[in-house]
Amino acid sequence: MNSSWLETAIAWIQAHPNAAGLAIFLVAFFDSLILAGIVVPALPLLIAIGTMVGMGHINPVYAIVSAALGALVGDGLSYWVGRRWGSNLLTSWPFNKYPTWIEKGEQLFKRRGVTSILIARFVGAIRPFVPAIAGMAGMPLKKYLPISFVAALLWSVTFLAPGMLLGASYDAVAAVADRLAILMGGVILAVGIVVATVLYVWRWSAEYADIYLARILAWSKKHPRLGRFADGLVDPNRPESASLLMLAVCLMLIGWAWFALLSALLVNGGAFVIDHTIHDFMWSLRNPLADDLFGRLASIGDTVVLASCTVVGLLYLAWRRRWEAVIHWIIAVVFGVVLTQFLAAVINIPSPASAPPGFGFPAKSITMTTIVLGFFAVLIAREYPSKPRVWPYVIAGILTTLVGIARLYLGAHWPSDLIGGALLGLAWVMIIGLAYRAHHTRGFWMRPLTALFYGTFAIAAVWHMSHASRDLLQQFHPAVETEVMTAKHWNESGWKTLPARRVEADARSRWDLNFQYAGSLEDLSKRLQALGYQPQEQATWVDLIGSLDTGEGPAAHKILPASFESHPEALLLSKIIVPGRREVIRLWPTHTELDDKKPLWIGNAQTMTYAEPYGVFGIWRPTADSGDAFTHLYEALEPMGAVQGVQHPGSGSPVLRLNQRETSSE
């Protein structure tokens, strides 16, 4: 979520509280209006509005009523349009430009009758068409209006609720909210583009492949010598000729793209400027809540996962004596491994500084994920009816995209490495797919194989990612040059050169960095634990989901993490003051050490309170800085030699400093 936009919207709503209801009404109205509802992005707008409701800037009842009335009026106008135009609606401009949505709305209305109005409220683009279909079908107003009212009310509550929950917990997650929103939005966008591309190419080939097949046949008759090379692909007596043709065309395009990319990288002498830009941007999005999730996703492409489902699939095919499929699948995988190893040895393109040795162009994990999932899609797709054939390719595209984004997030590869790996994998899948399709003519029942393959893949992925994520995350750290500062300089004025606040887009997360410590974190942790502070392990996205369970009270819920310069807390301690209130100490690395080799850490002391927004989940969120946590920390560390400096010029707040040299004396 763009916090600057949110802050601007909040300021406007605070200045015009009554106008907020009109804005909500208009969003819901246009989302419900026939045709307009296709283009109005109601979901993100309502989530944003719900966020402001949860933060207390808009009355929740006022927001829900405004949204429900807008939806009811929009549906009512669509209903009137249907009654007014009747069957002419299908041929009248501009409605005749969207026959697909009208047809889907009609089908839903015929199947479900009056309940279709309630169902359509939650079904994407057909939402604004079903009321018009109801009007066109002559549904009485007294029968239409009650169900429309119920649908509008349920819809407004459902679509505002996620934002309301987010807003109520915003202070708790603000430390990573921007990064999480950008990351999740990027994942959704990338997966959406891949899925749309696969579906578009599939539909285009289904519509035009036979046309181009006929043209090639006509050309081959006029040029018999050259045309004989295409006979194996365009035999009109074989129903798979169209798909073979599309595989061949895709192979040529993908092969050309891969060699063009490789040539450009070699000429450039390494990664492109855009590679560095994207890599740096992804590194800036690193945050503790996403690290574990993306580490798990990245591990999906590991050998143990891909090998498990491949071996199970091969054993099943061997049991069924499908030797052609077995041979082609083995060739696909073995040659893919050999090819990636060979290219990694001969192509010397420097990897990102955050990647350990062995990660280069092309990305081997992406190549092998593409080969294993892609060839399996080629293997089973032809055995399914025409429409379901695309879904194995969609699944392959989604999983490969998730692995690629996760590895990009970790800094394992440049974007060009991932693109190169995907193109190489696709090219090899096309080659093996052409060979297999050209020689294999006997069909067989694929459903057991499909269940075994994807079932094994899912089980292996869940088992592997549960313990591989942490090891994978530890491999990827950027090379940061450590600065050296003398202890005297740090104590006198060097502490003022360290950051004064966390640099965050949201003002709520720009906490003062009011604690600097030189020495061993283990030593500091032991001393503070003796004074009642308790350490906490790093919370993950699993803990965030677990916050939905509020039955065990405040002690059962972890404090959500915060990052500084893309690093999670190296130390997180908290002390219960009263039930539902804690004082929290966080420390992060500074990549600076004193001349006696002691690392320098920077942190924050703050007070947090426990809340249960709407009674749905429990969270610890920062309170307005009263200075109590800082004062109590200073009182605890003063006997150990802590020094409270003057105000930091960057924040205007005092900074507590502690050198382990003082703590070592008893």
C-alpha positions in Angstrom: 0.0 0.0 0.0 1.4 3.4 -0.9 1.5 5.2 2.4 1.9 8.7 1.0 -1.4 8.2 -0.9 -2.9 6.8 2.3 -1.8 9.8 4.3 -3.2 12.2 1.7 -6.5 10.3 1.7 -6.7 10.4 5.5 -6.0 14.1 5.5 -8.8 14.7 3.0 -11.3 12.5 4.9 -10.5 14.3 8.1 -11.2 17.6 6.4 -14.3 16.3 4.7 -15.8 13.5 6.9 -19.2 13.6 5.3 -17.9 13.5 1.8 -16.3 10.1 2.5 -19.7 8.4 2.4 -20.3 9.9 -1.0 -17.0 8.6 -2.3 -17.8 5.1 -1.0 -21.3 5.3 -2.5 -19.9 6.3 -6.0 -17.3 3.5 -5.9 -19.9 0.9 -5.2 -22.4 2.4 -7.6 -20.1 2.4 -10.6 -18.8 -1.1 -9.8 -22.4 -2.3 -9.9 -23.4 -0.5 -13.0 -23.6 -2.5 -16.3 -20.5 -2.0 -18.4 -18.9 0.5 -16.0 -18.4 -2.4 -13.5 -16.0 -4.0 -15.8 -13.4 -1.3 -15.5 -13.9 0.1 -12.0 -11.2 -1.3 -9.7 -13.6 -1.7 -6.8 -11.7 -4.3 -4.7 -8.5 -2.3 -4.2 -10.5 0.9 -3.6 -12.8 -0.7 -1.0 -9.8 -2.3 0.7 -8.2 1.1 1.0 -11.4 2.6 2.3 -11.7 -0.3 4.7 -8.2 0.4 5.9 -9.2 3.9 6.8 -12.3 2.6 8.6 -10.1 0.2 10.6 -7.8 3.1 11.5 -10.7 5.0 12.9 -11.0 7.7 10.3 -14.4 6.6 9.0 -17.3 5.3 11.0 -17.7 1.6 10.1 -21.5 1.6 10.0 -21.5 4.7 7.8 -19.0 3.1 5.4 -21.0 -0.2 5.1 -24.3 1.6 4.6 -22.8 3.9 2.0 -21.3 0.9 0.1 -24.5 -1.1 0.3 -26.6 1.8 -1.0 -24.2 2.4 -3.8 -24.3 -1.2 -4.8 -28.1 -1.4 -4.5 -28.7 1.7 -6.7 -26.1 0.5 -9.3 -27.8 -2.9 -9.5 -31.2 -1.2 -9.6 -30.1 1.0 -12.6 -28.7 -2.1 -14.4 -32.0 -3.9 -13.7 -33.9 -1.0 -15.2 -31.7 -1.0 -18.3 -32.6 -4.7 -18.8 -36.3 -4.0 -18.3 -36.1 -1.0 -20.7 -34.3 -2.6 -23.6 -35.4 -6.2 -23.1 -34.1 -8.7 -25.7 -32.8 -5.7 -27.7 -30.1 -5.4 -25.1 -28.1 -8.1 -26.9 -27.9 -6.1 -30.1 -27.8 -2.6 -28.9 -24.6 -0.5 -28.6 -22.6 -0.6 -26.5 -23.9 -3.7 -24.9 -23.3 -5.8 -28.0 -19.6 -5.2 -27.6 -19.6 -7.6 -24.6 -21.5 -10.7 -25.7 -19.4 -13.1 -23.6 -20.3 -11.5 -20.3 -24.0 -11.2 -21.2 -24.0 -14.8 -22.3 -22.3 -15.9 -19.0 -24.8 -13.8 -17.0 -27.7 -15.5 -18.9 -26.4 -18.9 -18.2 -26.0 -18.2 -14.5 -29.5 -16.7 -14.3 -31.0 -19.7 -16.1 -29.3 -22.1 -13.7 -29.8 -20.3 -10.4 -32.8 -18.0 -11.0 -33.2 -15.4 -8.3 -30.2 -16.6 -6.3 -28.0 -15.7 -9.3 -28.3 -12.1 -8.1 -26.7 -13.0 -4.8 -24.1 -15.3 -6.4 -23.1 -12.7 -9.1 -22.3 -10.1 -6.5 -19.1 -12.1 -5.8 -18.3 -13.3 -9.3 -16.0 -10.7 -11.0 -17.0 -9.2 -14.3 -20.4 -10.8 -14.6 -21.5 -8.9 -11.4 -23.0 -5.8 -13.3 -24.7 -7.9 -16.0 -26.9 -10.3 -14.0 -29.2 -7.6 -12.7 -29.7 -6.4 -16.3 -30.4 -10.0 -17.3 -33.0 -10.3 -14.5 -34.7 -7.1 -15.8 -34.5 -8.4 -19.3 -36.1 -11.7 -18.2 -39.0 -9.7 -16.7 -38.4 -10.6 -13.0 -40.9 -8.7 -10.9 -39.4 -5.8 -8.9 -40.9 -7.1 -5.6 -39.0 -10.3 -6.1 -35.8 -8.7 -7.3 -35.4 -6.0 -4.7 -35.1 -8.1 -1.5 -32.4 -10.4 -2.8 -30.6 -7.4 -4.3 -30.6 -5.6 -0.9 -29.2 -8.7 0.9 -26.6 -9.2 -1.8 -25.5 -5.5 -1.7 -25.2 -5.6 2.1 -23.2 -8.9 2.3 -21.0 -7.6 -0.5 -20.2 -4.3 1.2 -19.3 -6.1 4.5 -17.2 -8.7 2.7 -15.2 -6.3 0.6 -14.7 -3.8 3.3 -13.7 -6.3 6.0 -10.1 -7.1 4.8 -9.2 -3.4 4.8 -10.9 -2.9 8.1 -8.8 -5.7 9.7 -5.7 -4.3 8.0 -6.4 -0.8 9.2 -7.1 -2.0 12.8 -3.7 -3.7 12.8 -1.9 -1.2 10.7 0.3 0.2 13.4 1.5 -3.4 14.2 2.4 -4.3 10.6 3.4 -0.8 9.4 7.0 -1.7 9.8 6.8 -4.1 6.8 3.4 -3.2 5.3 4.7 -1.3 2.3 7.2 -4.0 1.4 4.7 -6.8 1.9 2.1 -5.0 -0.2 4.6 -4.4 -3.1 5.8 -8.0 -2.9 2.4 -9.6 -2.9 1.2 -7.2 -5.6 4.2 -8.1 -7.7 3.7 -11.8 -7.2 0.0 -11.5 -8.2 0.8 -9.4 -11.2 3.6 -11.7 -12.4 1.5 -14.8 -12.0 -1.4 -13.1 -13.7 0.7 -12.1 -16.7 2.0 -15.7 -17.0 -1.4 -17.3 -16.8 -2.9 -14.8 -19.2 -0.1 -15.4 -21.7 -0.5 -19.2 -21.5 -4.3 -18.9 -21.9 -4.0 -16.4 -24.8 -1.4 -18.4 -26.7 -3.5 -21.6 -26.2 -6.7 -19.9 -27.4 -4.9 -18.2 -30.3 -3.4 -21.6 -31.4 -6.8 -23.3 -31.1 -8.4 -20.6 -33.3 -5.7 -20.1 -35.9 -3.5 -23.2 -35.9 -5.7 -25.1 -38.3 -5.8 -22.1 -40.6 -2.0 -21.9 -40.8 -1.8 -25.6 -41.1 -3.9 -25.4 -44.3 -1.7 -22.7 -45.6 1.5 -24.8 -45.0 -0.1 -27.7 -46.7 -1.0 -25.6 -49.7 2.6 -24.2 -49.8 4.1 -27.7 -49.6 2.1 -28.8 -52.6 3.5 -25.9 -54.6 7.1 -26.6 -53.3 7.3 -30.4 -53.0 11.1 -30.5 -52.3 11.0 -28.0 -49.5 7.6 -29.0 -48.3 8.6 -32.6 -47.5 10.5 -31.3 -44.4 7.2 -30.1 -42.9 5.3 -33.4 -43.6 6.0 -34.8 -40.2 4.5 -31.7 -38.6 1.5 -31.0 -40.7 0.1 -34.4 -41.7 -3.6 -33.7 -42.1 -4.5 -37.2 -41.1 -3.1 -36.8 -37.6 -5.2 -34.7 -35.2 -2.2 -33.5 -33.3 -0.7 -31.8 -36.3 -1.9 -28.4 -35.3 -0.3 -28.7 -31.8 2.9 -30.0 -33.4 2.9 -27.0 -35.7 2.5 -24.6 -32.7 5.3 -26.4 -30.8 7.6 -25.9 -33.8 6.7 -22.2 -34.1 7.2 -21.6 -30.4 10.5 -23.5 -30.5 11.8 -21.2 -33.2 10.7 -18.0 -31.4 12.0 -19.2 -28.0 15.3 -20.4 -29.4 15.8 -17.0 -31.2 15.0 -15.1 -28.0 17.4 -17.2 -25.9 20.3 -16.7 -28.3 19.5 -13.0 -28.6 19.6 -12.7 -24.8 22.8 -14.6 -24.4 24.5 -12.5 -27.2 23.4 -9.3 -25.6 24.8 -10.4 -22.2 28.1 -11.4 -23.7 28.4 -8.2 -25.6 27.5 -6.2 -22.5 30.1 -8.1 -20.5 27.6 -9.1 -17.8 24.3 -8.2 -16.4 22.3 -5.2 -17.8 21.6 -2.0 -16.0 18.0 -3.1 -15.5 19.3 -6.3 -13.9 21.1 -4.2 -11.3 18.1 -1.9 -10.8 15.7 -4.7 -10.2 18.1 -6.6 -8.0 18.6 -3.5 -5.8 14.9 -2.9 -5.7 14.1 -6.4 -4.6 16.8 -6.2 -2.0 15.2 -3.1 -0.6 11.9 -5.1 -0.2 13.6 -7.7 2.1 11.6 -8.0 5.3 11.4 -10.7 8.0 7.8 -11.7 7.4 8.5 -12.4 3.7 11.9 -14.0 4.1 10.7 -17.3 5.3 7.8 -17.4 2.8 10.0 -16.7 -0.2 12.7 -19.1 1.1 10.0 -21.8 1.1 8.8 -20.9 -2.4 12.4 -20.9 -3.7 13.0 -24.4 -2.4 10.2 -25.8 -4.6 12.7 -25.7 -7.4 15.3 -27.8 -5.5 16.5 -31.2 -6.9 14.8 -33.3 -4.2 11.4 -32.0 -5.0 11.7 -32.3 -8.8 13.4 -35.6 -8.6 10.7 -37.1 -6.3 7.8 -36.4 -8.6 9.8 -37.4 -11.7 10.8 -40.8 -10.3 7.3 -41.5 -9.2 6.0 -40.6 -12.7 8.6 -42.7 -14.4 7.9 -45.7 -12.2 4.2 -45.5 -13.1 4.9 -45.2 -16.8 7.3 -48.2 -16.6 4.7 -50.2 -14.8 2.2 -49.4 -17.6 4.9 -50.2 -20.2 4.8 -46.8 -21.7 8.4 -47.0 -22.8 8.4 -44.2 -25.3 7.2 -41.8 -22.6 9.8 -43.1 -20.2 12.6 -42.7 -22.6 11.7 -39.2 -23.7 11.2 -38.1 -20.1 14.6 -39.4 -19.1 16.2 -37.7 -22.0 14.5 -34.5 -21.2 15.7 -34.5 -17.6 19.2 -35.9 -18.0 20.1 -33.8 -21.0 18.6 -30.8 -19.1 21.0 -31.4 -16.2 24.0 -31.9 -18.5 23.1 -28.8 -20.6 22.8 -26.5 -17.6 26.0 -27.7 -16.1 27.8 -27.3 -19.4 26.5 -23.8 -20.0 27.3 -22.8 -16.4 30.9 -23.9 -17.0 31.4 -22.2 -20.4 29.3 -19.0 -19.9 31.1 -16.6 -17.5 28.6 -14.0 -16.4 29.2 -12.5 -12.9 26.5 -13.3 -10.5 25.0 -10.8 -7.9 27.1 -10.1 -4.9 24.4 -11.6 -2.7 24.6 -15.0 -4.5 27.1 -17.8 -3.4 29.1 -19.7 -6.0 27.1 -21.9 -8.4 24.4 -19.4 -9.2 24.8 -18.0 -12.7 23.4 -17.8 -16.2 21.1 -19.6 -17.0 19.3 -20.2 -13.7 19.5 -24.0 -13.2 16.6 -24.2 -10.8 14.3 -22.4 -13.3 15.6 -24.4 -16.2 14.9 -27.7 -14.5 11.6 -26.6 -13.0 10.5 -25.6 -16.5 11.7 -28.9 -18.0 10.2 -31.2 -15.4 6.8 -29.5 -15.2 6.7 -28.4 -18.8 7.4 -31.9 -20.3 4.9 -33.4 -18.0 2.3 -31.0 -19.3 3.3 -32.0 -22.9 3.0 -35.6 -21.8 -0.5 -35.5 -20.3 -2.2 -32.6 -22.1 -3.0 -34.5 -25.3 -4.8 -37.1 -23.4 -7.4 -34.7 -21.9 -10.4 -33.0 -23.7 -9.6 -29.9 -25.6 -10.5 -27.2 -22.9 -8.8 -28.9 -19.9 -5.6 -29.4 -21.9 -4.3 -25.9 -21.0 -4.3 -26.4 -17.3 -1.1 -28.5 -17.0 0.7 -25.7 -18.8 -0.9 -23.1 -16.5 0.2 -25.0 -13.4 3.7 -25.3 -14.8 3.8 -21.5 -15.5 2.5 -20.6 -12.1 5.0 -22.8 -10.2 8.0 -21.8 -12.3 7.0 -18.1 -11.8 6.8 -18.5 -8.1 10.2 -20.1 -7.9 11.7 -17.4 -10.1 10.3 -14.5 -8.1 11.4 -16.1 -4.8 15.0 -16.6 -6.1 15.0 -13.0 -7.4 13.8 -11.8 -4.0 16.6 -13.7 -2.3 19.2 -12.2 -4.6 20.2 -15.6 -6.1 20.1 -14.4 -9.7 19.8 -11.5 -12.0 16.5 -11.2 -13.8 18.3 -12.1 -17.1 19.4 -15.4 -15.5 15.8 -16.3 -14.7 14.6 -15.3 -18.2 17.5 -17.2 -19.8 16.8 -20.3 -17.7 13.1 -20.2 -18.5 13.7 -19.8 -22.3 16.3 -22.6 -22.3 13.9 -24.9 -20.4 11.0 -24.0 -22.8 13.2 -24.6 -25.8 14.3 -28.1 -24.7 10.7 -29.0 -23.7 9.6 -28.0 -27.2 12.3 -30.2 -28.8 11.5 -33.2 -26.7 7.8 -32.5 -27.0 8.0 -32.5 -30.8 10.0 -35.7 -30.8 7.5 -37.4 -28.4 4.4 -36.1 -30.2 5.8 -37.1 -33.6 6.4 -40.7 -32.6 3.8 -41.4 -29.9 0.4 -42.3 -31.3 -1.2 -44.5 -28.6 -3.2 -42.7 -26.0 -3.7 -43.9 -22.4 -5.5 -43.0 -19.2 -3.5 -40.1 -17.6 -5.6 -39.3 -14.6 -3.8 -41.7 -12.2 -0.4 -40.4 -13.4 -1.6 -36.8 -13.0 -2.7 -37.5 -9.4 0.6 -39.3 -8.6 2.8 -36.7 -10.1 1.2 -33.6 -8.7 0.5 -35.3 -5.4 4.1 -36.4 -5.0 5.2 -32.9 -6.0 3.0 -31.3 -3.3 4.1 -33.7 -0.6 7.8 -33.4 -1.4 7.6 -29.6 -1.6 5.8 -29.2 1.7 8.2 -31.6 3.4 11.3 -30.1 1.9 10.4 -26.4 2.3 9.7 -26.9 6.0 13.4 -27.5 6.8 15.2 -26.1 3.7 14.0 -22.5 3.9 16.3 -21.5 6.8 19.4 -23.0 5.2 18.6 -21.4 1.9 18.1 -18.0 3.4 21.5 -18.1 5.1 23.2 -18.5 1.8 22.2 -15.2 0.4 23.7 -12.1 1.9 25.1 -9.1 0.0 28.8 -8.4 0.3 28.9 -5.3 2.5 32.1 -3.5 3.3 32.6 -3.1 7.0 33.6 0.3 8.2 36.0 0.7 11.2 35.6 3.4 13.8 37.7 4.1 16.8 36.1 3.6 20.2 37.1 7.2 21.2 35.7 8.7 18.0 32.4 6.7 18.4 32.0 7.8 22.0 32.7 11.5 21.3 30.9 12.2 18.0 30.9 9.2 15.7 27.6 8.0 17.2 26.0 11.1 15.6 27.0 9.8 12.1 24.9 6.6 12.5 21.3 6.7 11.3 18.8 8.6 13.5 15.6 6.9 12.4 14.4 3.9 10.4 14.0 5.1 6.8 10.4 4.1 6.0 7.8 5.4 3.6 5.2 5.4 6.4 5.7 8.0 9.1 4.4 5.6 11.7 7.4 3.3 11.1 10.2 5.9 11.3 11.1 5.0 14.8 13.9 6.8 16.5 17.1 4.7 16.7 17.8 5.6 20.3 20.2 2.7 21.3 23.7 2.0 20.1 25.7 -1.0 21.4 29.2 -2.2 20.8 29.9 -5.8 21.6 28.5 -9.3 21.8 24.7 -9.6 21.5 24.9 -12.8 23.5 26.5 -11.0 26.4 23.9 -8.2 26.3 21.0 -10.6 26.0 22.2 -12.5 29.1 22.5 -9.4 31.2 19.1 -8.0 30.1 17.4 -11.4 30.7 18.7 -11.3 34.3 16.8 -8.0 34.6 13.5 -9.6 33.4 13.7 -9.1 29.6 12.8 -12.2 27.5 14.2 -13.0 24.1 11.9 -13.8 21.2 12.6 -15.8 18.0 12.0 -14.1 14.7 8.3 -14.1 13.9 7.4 -15.2 10.4 4.3 -15.1 8.2 3.1 -18.3 9.9 3.0 -16.4 13.2 1.1 -13.6 11.4 -1.5 -16.1 10.3 -1.5 -17.6 13.8 -2.5 -14.2 15.3 -6.0 -15.0 14.1 -6.3 -17.3 17.2 -7.1 -15.0 20.2 -8.1 -17.6 22.7 -4.8 -17.9 24.5 -4.3 -14.3 25.4 -1.4 -11.8 24.8 1.4 -14.1 25.9 0.6 -16.5 23.0 1.2 -13.9 20.3 4.6 -12.9 19.0 5.7 -9.3 18.4 5.9 -8.8 14.7 9.3 -8.1 13.2 10.7 -4.9 11.8 13.6 -4.4 9.4 16.3 -1.8 9.1 18.2 -1.5 5.8 16.5 -4.7 4.7 17.9 -6.6 7.7 15.7 -8.3 10.4 16.3 -7.7 14.0 19.5 -9.5 15.2 18.1 -9.3 18.8 14.5 -8.8 20.0 13.8 -8.6 23.8 10.7 -7.7 25.6 9.7 -7.1 29.2 6.1 -7.3 30.5 5.2 -4.2 32.5 1.5 -5.0 33.1 -0.7 -7.6 31.3 -1.2 -6.3 27.7 1.8 -3.9 27.9 5.4 -4.6 27.0 8.6 -2.7 26.6 10.6 -3.9 23.6 14.2 -3.6 22.6 15.3 -4.3 19.0 18.9 -4.3 17.6 20.1 -4.4 14.0 23.6 -4.6 12.5 25.3 -1.4 11.2 28.2 -2.9 9.2 30.5 -0.8 11.4 32.9 -2.1 14.0 35.2 -0.4 16.5 38.9 -0.7 16.2 39.0 -3.4 18.9 36.9 -5.7 16.5 33.6 -5.3 18.4 30.6 -5.0 16.1 28.4 -1.9 16.4 24.7 -2.4 16.7 21.9 0.1 16.5 18.4 -0.2 17.9 15.2 1.1 19.4 13.4 0.9 22.7 9.7 1.3 22.6 6.4 0.4 24.3 3.9 -1.9 22.8 0.3 -2.7 23.8 -1.8 -5.7 23.0 -5.1 -5.3 21.0 -7.7 -7.5 19.5 -9.2 -5.6 16.6 -12.8 -6.6 16.0 -12.2 -9.6 18.2 -10.7 -11.4 15.2 -7.0 -11.6 16.0 -4.5 -10.5 18.5 -1.5 -8.2 17.8 1.1 -6.2 19.6 1.3 -2.7 18.2 3.6 0.3 19.1 2.1 3.1 21.2 2.9 6.8 21.1 6.4 7.3 22.3 6.2 8.3 26.0 9.9 7.7 26.6 9.2 5.1 29.3 10.9 2.2 27.5 14.0 4.3 26.8 14.2 5.5 30.4 13.8 2.1 31.9 16.5 0.7 29.5 18.9 3.4 30.6 18.2 2.7 34.3 18.9 -1.0 33.6 22.1 -0.4 31.8 23.5 2.6 33.7 25.3 0.3 36.2 27.0 -1.4 33.3 28.5 1.8 32.0 25.7 3.0 29.7 26.0 6.6 28.6 23.0 8.8 27.6 24.2 11.1 25.0 22.8 14.5 23.9 20.1 14.7 21.3 20.9 13.1 17.9 21.0 15.9 15.3 18.9 13.8 13.0 16.1 13.0 15.3 16.3 15.4 18.2 16.1 12.5 20.6 18.8 11.3 23.1 20.7 8.2 22.2 21.8 5.5 24.8 25.3 4.1 24.2 26.9 1.1 25.7 30.3 -0.5 25.1 30.9 -4.1 26.1 34.1 -3.1 27.6 32.2 -1.6 30.5 29.8 -4.5 30.8 32.7 -7.0 31.2 33.7 -5.6 34.6 31.9 -7.1 37.6 
